[in-house]
Amino acid sequence: MDATGWGELVDSVDIRIMLGWGRGGEPVNRSSAAKVINDYRFPRAAISHPPDEPDRPRLRLWRLADVERWMDVNRPGWRTRRPVVEPPVLEDAPTTRAQLRAA
């Protein structure tokens, strides 16, 4: 748990990647992820912004622990297919194509 008490938070892009591991590879597309995220059985978002429009959030963040728990029950084996990065990627390492071209 971090200093804020929220724990680690993930957004829809992170969840797309995690769902992709469950399928054995690339992140799932946005519509497939939206079906999962919007299902009533999926954990509720810890943060939904803007708060005055709960039916149309522009940003949602989930607690990583909640999402992992859901994935363990509903997508068995997703952890075993998680890619191992060797060597570990540094926090400030270029990761996008544009950053890699510029480096």
Summary of the structure (lengths in Angstrom):
residues: 103
radius of gyration: 15.3
end to end distance: 34.1
largest distance: 43.8
contacts: 216
relative contact order: 0.17
helix: 36%
strand: 10%
